[in-house]
Every structure is written in C-alpha cells, then in structure tokens.
Amino acid sequence: MQISDENSSVDAGIYRIGAVANLSGVPVATLRVWERRYGLVSPPKSEGGQRLYSKADVLKLTLLKTLTQQGHAISSLSSLALTELQAMLNDHRSAIAGRQQLDSKPALIRLAVVGYSMASRIETQRFMMTFGQTTLKVVNVFADLQEALSVGMAEPPDVLLIQMGSVQASVQQDLNLLRRRAGVRRCVLVYHFATVAVLQYLHSSGVIGRREPVTDEELSQIIQSIVYVDNTLALPPPGNPDTIPPRKYSDAVLRRMAEISTTVLCECPRHVAELISMLNSFETYSQDCLSKSTEDARLHAYLTAVSGSARAMFEQALERVAAHENIDLNEAAR
C-alpha cells in the first residue's frame, strides 16, 4: 500500500474539528479523547486557537474509525503510521474476499485513489457496505496526479479513481500517462468543473466522468459495473452470432415480472424485464432486417450479436434482481 508523506506541505491544515468529525465519522468528543490519550494526530492551531486538520489527518482518522468498527482496540492502533493502518485494513478485506464465493462478480476490486478527500470517503464502513459481498481494497493513495506520476503504483489497481476540483486541458496528457504507467484501463473521474471539450476527450479515451455531487451508491455502482462487465466471461464477444445464448425467458415471464410490485430497488424488476423485451425485439429485427449487400449482412449480423449479448447480460441481471427480491422466476412463468 502506498500513501504519500503525511506532512506534505501541499496538504496543509484546512479542516476544523467539527468538519473532521463529519468526514471521518469520529465524534468530536472521541476525537479529543484520542488526541489527549494517544496523540494520534497533532494538528496545528489557527491564530484563534482552533485546531486545523489536514486531509491526511482526516484519512488517518477514517481508517482508525473503520478498524475500530472491525473490533481493533484504539490503543493497539495508536502507534501505527498511516501506511500501516491501510495495510492492516487491506489484509482484513483480503481475508474476507478469500472466503467469499461469487458467481460472476469479482470478490476483490483493487483501487488506486488520487485525492485524500476521496480516499477518506471510500474508507468509511458506510461506503464499503454499498459493495455488498465484493471487497474493495485501496492499494494506492496519492494527493494529486503529479504525485502519482512521480511516485508510481505500489500494486497494479483494477480501477483508478480520481477526484479533482477543476479539470484543465493539461490534465488530459497526465491522466493518460498515469493510466499507461499503471497499466490500468478502467478510470473514474469525479470533478466539480470541466469544459465540454475536455470531458469529451476523456470520455473518448475510456474515462468515466461524474460531476459532484455523486452519492456513495452511485459511485459504488460505477466502480462495480465497469469491473463486472469486463469480467463477465460467460457472454460471447459481439460479432459472433452463433455463440449467442438463446432466450431464457418468454414474453409471458417478462410481462409477469414487469407487473410484480416491489418496495425495493426502485422497480428494478419491471425496468429490467422491459429492457429485455426491447432487446428481444431488436435482436429479432436485426435478424430479419433486409440486407442489400454483403456489407449490410455483416452489419446486421453484428447488431444481432450486440443485442443478443446485451440481452443475455440483462437476463443475468434479472436473475440477480429476482434473487434479491425473493421472486421465483419459475413461478412467474406459470
């Protein structure tokens, strides 16, 4: 695990104790006790006597909070450095991931984070719960892109997660260079301000951009979706219609699923069933579409393969939704 110098001048004290409590999840009273008894952090004071915590302080306190929630005593953690705390947390998560058996989702996602504030956010127990059985392991944390480029990755990540306030045109080259050096294709950029031109360029190079505010649930879904899609080995590659799995569910089953009312997942059974129905229709349309030339036939074969692959993927999604909602698909077929 790689984390930059905790006393970096770039990471000056900017947070007061109330903000730190909100960000780390450690109550103000507990923070004061921890500082007095164990000297966990030593924030400087403003001219008015207010403690000013750095982003690294917030990250360290977040890690301590998460580790204590897992049963570790604060007294045993007090002498550990930021890197040691992160390594302990990653060891704990790796052990959990090793015991989990997931059908199609990866048990472990390795994440490199650029931005201390983002790292503090994702290390909370609350955020980790949004990943369900999938374990998130933070293998690299950097203050900014320049530090990531100069220090390098301690361990190759599955996903590169970057938080920036303002995304300038100069970021494009640095970001692509970092991705090449790290050997990571999947990249998520969370930002406040950016021009359309920069965002279009980053999108064309495979970067997923989301403007703040982004909820924990949305960020979790983005990270999991890009890893899950890449690791779905059961689906055939587009362009080979002969290997597309046949339909698993009839129109009657899909109609039944669309009619089932639920109180969870924002009517996902209905939405997923409707998407499958639409993909079924387009798959059939592509197969039957008139081809005037060899090029037309190739295009329609490709569209058939793409829609069939997407349909098969959403059929898997329907099964996951049905299992979550305790819906018997066999019963829905009757």
N, C-alpha and C positions, 0 to 999 in steps of 0.2 A: 504494500500500500504506500502510495506516495502523496505526501502533503507538504506544501511549502513551509518556509520558516514562519513560525507563529508571530515573530516580532518584526515582520516586514514593514518597512516604512510606508508601503503602499496601502497597508491595511491599518490605518490609524483608528484610534477610538472614536466612534461616532454614535454609539447607542447608549442611552441611559437605561437604568436598571429595569424600569417598567417595560420598555421595549424588549429588552433581553428576556424577561420573563415570558412575554407573549410569544417570542420567536422560538425559544428553547423548550418551553413547556415547564420550566422550573419556577415555582412560585417565588416571589420576591423574598419572603421570609426564609425560605430554604436556601436561596442564593446567598443571603447574608450569613447564614449559619455555616454553609460550605466554605465560604471565603474565610470566615473567622477561625474555624476549626482546622481546616485542611489547606488553606491557601491555594485553592485550585486555580484561580486566576488573580492577577494583580493589576487591575485597570487603573490608569492614571485618573486624576481628578481635574475637573474644569476649574476655572477661577472662582466659580461659585460653590465649589466643594462637591459637585456631582460626579460620581464615577462615570467614566466614558469607556464602554466596552468596544472591542474591535470585532470584526466579522469572524476572525479566528477564535475569539473568546466565545462567541455565540455557537460556533460549530462544536467546540470542545464541550460546552455545557449541554448541548443537544445530545452528543454522544454519551455523556455521563448519565443524562436522564434516561436514554434508551437502554443503557446497560443496567442501570438500577431497576428498571422495569422488568428486566430478564432475570433478576434475582441476585445480581452482584452487589456487594456492600460498597458504599461510597468510600469507606475507609481503605478498602483494598485497591481502589481505583485512583486515589488522590495523588499518588506519586508517579502515575503513568503520563507519558507525553501524548500529544495529540495523535501521532502515528501509531503508538502502542494501543491506544483506545480504539482506533479504527481497525487495527489488525485483530484485536480481541472480538470486536463486533462481527467482522467478516468471518472469523473462524466459527463463531456461533452460527452464523447464517449458512455457511458451507456445510456444517454438520447437519442442519435441518434439511437442506437441499438434498444431501446424500441419502436421507431416509425417505424422501418423497418419490412416489412413482406417478408421473403424469403421462397421460396417453399421448398427447400431441404438443403440449406446451413445454418449453424448456423449464427444467427445475430450477435453474440458476441463470440470472442475467447479470453480466459484469458491466459495470457502468463507470465511465470516466466523466467527471464533472468539472466544468470551468465556471467558477463563481462560488465564493464561500457562502453567499446567501442561499443559493440553490442547494448546495451541499447540506447546509443546516436544515433546510426544509425537508429534503428527502430522507434524512436520517432519523426523523421522528417515527415513533411507533405508529402514529396515526397514518402517516403516508405509507408505511410498509404494509399496513393492513389492506390497502387498496389492491395489492398484488395477489391476494388470496394465497394459494399454495406455492406460487412462484416466488423464489427467494431473490432479492436484489442485493448484489454485492458491489460496494463502491470501491474500485481498485485504484483510482487516481483522483485527486482533488487539486485544482490549481486556482490561483487568484484571478488570472486572466489568460488570454490567448498567448501573449508574449512569454509568460512564464511556462506555459505548457510546451511551447516550441523550444524554449531554451533548456528545460529540464528533461523532457521526454517522458514516455509512459513506463511505469514500473511493470505493468502487466497489460497485455492487449485486451481492450474492452470489447464488448459486443455492441455497445451504444455509446456515442459521445453526446453528452448533454451540456449545452452551453447557455448561460444566462448573460444577457447584455442589455444595458440601458438604451444606448443608441448604436445602431448598426450602420457604419460608414462603408463607403465603397472599398476602402483599403482592407476591410475585414475579409473580403472575398478570397484574396490570394492567401492570407494567413490561415484561414479556415481550411481551404483545400490542401494546403501544405501540411497542416496538422493531421488531417484525415489520412493523407498518403503515408506519412511517417508512422502513424499509429496503426495503419492497416485496417482502419475501421470505415465501413461503408455507411452504416446507419448513423444519422446525426439529427438531433433535435435542437432547434434554436428557439429560446424563449426570450422575447425582446419587448421593449416599450415603444421605440421609434425606429422606423426604417423606411427608405424610399421604395417605391414600387419596383424600380429598375433593379435594385439590389436584391430584393426578395425574389423577383422573377429569375435572376441569375442563380441564386442559391437553390431555388426550387428545381431548376433545370439540372443542377448538379447532384440532386438527391437529398438536399437538406429539407427537413420538415420544419417550417417556421410557425410559431404561435405567438400572438401578441398578448401581453399581460392585460388583464388578469387571467390566469389559467388555473382551474381548480385542481386539487390533488387527484381527483378521479379522472379528469380529462388527461392530465399528464401521464398518469399510470396507464391509461388505455392506449395512448400514443406509443409509449415505450414498448408495451407488450405486443401491440398489433404489428409493429414493424419487425419484431423478432419472431413472432408467431408465424407470420406469413412466410418469412424466409425459411423457417424450419418445418413447414408443412410438407413432409416428404411424400405423403400419400397422394398428393394431387399431381396430375401429369402436367408437363410443360405445355403452354399454348402452342398450337401448330401441329399437334398430332391427334386428330380426332379419333383414331382407332383405339386410343388408350383412355378416352374419357369414360369415367364410370357411368353406368346407366342411371336413370332416375330412380331414387329410392322411395319417393312419396308421391302418391296420386294427387290429383286435383281435389278429391274429396277430403283427404287428410289435411291438405294445406288450408282448405276452407274451414275445416273444423278447428284447426289451430288459430286461424285468424278470428274466429268467433269466441274463443275462450277468453274470458275476462280475468285479469290478474291485478294484483296490487303492488307488484314488484317489477323492476326493470323497465318501467315506462312503456308498457305494452309491447315489449320486445317480441313475444311470440307472434303477435299479429304482424308486426313490421317485417320480421324475418320471413314469415310464411308468404307475405305479399311479394317480397323481393325474389324469393324462389320461383313463385308463379310467373313473375315478369321475365326472369331469366329462362324459365322453361319455354315461354312463348318466343323469346328472341332466338333461343337455340334452334327451335323448330323453324322459325322464319329464315334463319341463316342457311339451314339445310335445304329449304325449299326455294330459296331465292333464285331467280333466273340468272344464269351466267351466260354472257355473250362471248366470252373468250376464255382462254386458259388463265389469264391474269385474274379475271372475275372469279373463276372457280377457286383459285388459290386464296383470294381474299375471303370468300365466303367460308372456305374450309377453316381459315384462321379464325374468323369471327365465331364459327361454331365451336372451335376448340376453346376460345377465350370464354365464351358464355357458358360452355359446359364445365370448364374448370371452376369458374365463379359459382355456378350452381352447386357443384359438388362441395365447395368450401362452405357455402351457406347452409347446405344440408348438415354438415358437421356442426355449424353454429347452431342450427335448430335443435340438434340433439343435446348440445350443451345447455341451451336455454331451457329445454324441456326438463332436463335433469335437475336444473337449478330450481325450477318452478314445481317440481314433482308432478309433471304431466306425463302420462303414459301414452306414447305415440301409437302403440298398438291399439289402445282403447280409442284413440282419436280416429283410427282407420275404420272403426265399426260404425 
